[in-house]
């Protein structure tokens, strides 16, 4: 007697074909572009998405320093970090971070949209963010990812 139910097959990490995508963040809103990048990194845009397997692609973000915030967000948003020692909480705003390390803003926005576990840390390693228009991944022949944000 054969079962009448259909069998769901999970995608294995050995079967994943990864592509390289390049995203130009110039003039685009940080949060809107970060959501689309997180979807591609996780692999949710593919028909064979499996929640417990890293099925996503590599994403290169260029011109991260030219990504914008809407309204007063650039003046009001703060980034908080704590070393673990009493009195060692650091509060920095967008202007301070953009002056020293502008790629951190995009990395932080995307990282918080990924799962907070081992798989999320593995997925995050496929994100490459550069402040300027140049990157060092030409050998991978990345395709341009169009994001209307």
Phi and psi in degrees as a GROMACS rama.xvg file:
@    title "Ramachandran Plot"
@    xaxis  label "Phi"
@    yaxis  label "Psi"
@TYPE xy
-95.1539  145.605  UNK-2
-70.0399  142.376  UNK-3
-90.3498  -14.0738  UNK-4
-78.56  148.306  UNK-5
-82.0017  147.58  UNK-6
-98.204  128.447  UNK-7
-87.8311  125.308  UNK-8
-103.394  131.579  UNK-9
-87.5383  147.459  UNK-10
-81.4695  136.958  UNK-11
-98.3016  154.384  UNK-12
-67.5221  -22.1257  UNK-13
-71.6636  -23.7197  UNK-14
-90.932  -1.53113  UNK-15
-77.9924  131.405  UNK-16
-106.119  116.76  UNK-17
-98.6793  135.168  UNK-18
-107.159  163.934  UNK-19
-111.815  131.619  UNK-20
-122.892  145.687  UNK-21
-119.464  134.127  UNK-22
-122.173  129.17  UNK-23
-95.4094  116.01  UNK-24
-91.5434  6.561  UNK-25
-64.4767  121.866  UNK-26
75.7341  6.9414  UNK-27
-103.384  152.574  UNK-28
-72.7019  136.129  UNK-29
-59.2056  -50.7598  UNK-30
-66.1025  -39.5406  UNK-31
-69.2745  -37.6405  UNK-32
-75.032  -33.0218  UNK-33
-65.9067  -35.4401  UNK-34
-65.3974  -41.6104  UNK-35
-68.0635  -37.8664  UNK-36
-64.9123  -42.3396  UNK-37
-62.6905  -36.9945  UNK-38
-64.1682  -43.0038  UNK-39
-70.3143  -40.6218  UNK-40
-61.898  -39.7126  UNK-41
-77.1613  -25.4422  UNK-42
93.0109  14.9398  UNK-43
-73.725  -9.36029  UNK-44
-87.4658  -1.05358  UNK-45
-102.298  148.969  UNK-46
-69.8642  -18.77  UNK-47
-101.937  27.5852  UNK-48
-57.845  130.862  UNK-49
-128.036  124.925  UNK-50
-61.3465  -31.9021  UNK-51
-97.3507  6.37188  UNK-52
-123.299  140.532  UNK-53
-78.1048  97.5501  UNK-54
-105.861  8.40299  UNK-55
-82.9136  176.858  UNK-56
-106.863  171.566  UNK-57
-84.6536  142.325  UNK-58
-130.004  129.471  UNK-59
-109.534  126.479  UNK-60
-110.379  122.994  UNK-61
-112.095  161.451  UNK-62
57.3286  41.0096  UNK-63
-66.2962  -25.5342  UNK-64
-71.2729  -16.9337  UNK-65
-99.9953  7.31967  UNK-66
-72.678  146.876  UNK-67
-117.335  161.562  UNK-68
-111.177  149.851  UNK-69
-86.5704  143.978  UNK-70
62.009  -135.172  UNK-71
-89.8459  9.52655  UNK-72
-58.5692  -36.7762  UNK-73
-65.377  -29.9569  UNK-74
-86.4469  -30.2556  UNK-75
-96.9914  -24.5445  UNK-76
-73.0148  134.595  UNK-77
-125.225  150.733  UNK-78
-113.16  126.15  UNK-79
-112.982  132.64  UNK-80
-134.454  152.51  UNK-81
-137.4  134.336  UNK-82
-81.5468  -16.2326  UNK-83
104.512  -15.4002  UNK-84
-92.4915  148.746  UNK-85
-60.3142  133.917  UNK-86
77.9999  11.392  UNK-87
-107.972  31.4885  UNK-88
-83.3588  130.349  UNK-89
-109.216  130.967  UNK-90
-120.515  117.855  UNK-91
-125.479  146.805  UNK-92
-99.4386  177.149  UNK-93
-62.9212  -38.6859  UNK-94
-63.4148  -40.3253  UNK-95
-65.7131  -43.816  UNK-96
-68.6903  -41.8525  UNK-97
-63.6976  -30.501  UNK-98
-71.8475  -35.4943  UNK-99
-98.4217  -52.7146  UNK-100
-137.914  84.0124  UNK-101
-67.4416  -20.3481  UNK-102
-73.3511  -19.4663  UNK-103
-63.6958  -32.9025  UNK-104
-62.0291  -46.894  UNK-105
-70.563  -40.3782  UNK-106
-60.7601  -43.0292  UNK-107
-65.0766  -42.645  UNK-108
-63.843  -41.3553  UNK-109
-73.0611  -41.5001  UNK-110
-60.3448  -37.0623  UNK-111
-73.2937  -11.5199  UNK-112
-95.5139  -0.199934  UNK-113
-99.6012  164.479  UNK-114
-60.7044  146.011  UNK-115
-95.7634  65.7805  UNK-116
-155.7  -168.244  UNK-117
-60.3797  -40.7321  UNK-118
-64.5907  -39.1072  UNK-119
-63.2136  -38.9052  UNK-120
-67.3642  -36.0667  UNK-121
-68.7418  -40.414  UNK-122
-65.7549  -39.754  UNK-123
-62.085  -28.1573  UNK-124
-67.3921  -14.9705  UNK-125
-87.8772  1.64932  UNK-126
-95.7802  127.029  UNK-127
-122.459  117.3  UNK-128
-117.532  133.125  UNK-129
-128.489  138.865  UNK-130
-70.1793  -36.8544  UNK-131
-101.705  -169.849  UNK-132
-82.0528  -8.3165  UNK-133
-100.615  146.058  UNK-134
-142.463  165.81  UNK-135
-106.097  26.17  UNK-136
-116.781  33.6087  UNK-137
-66.8407  -27.9757  UNK-138
-65.3297  -24.751  UNK-139
-82.689  -5.03894  UNK-140
51.3939  64.6929  UNK-141
-71.4319  146.837  UNK-142
-95.5096  152.334  UNK-143
-79.0826  129.933  UNK-144
-100.289  116.302  UNK-145
-84.5659  120.402  UNK-146
-123.67  119.965  UNK-147
-95.8942  87.1963  UNK-148
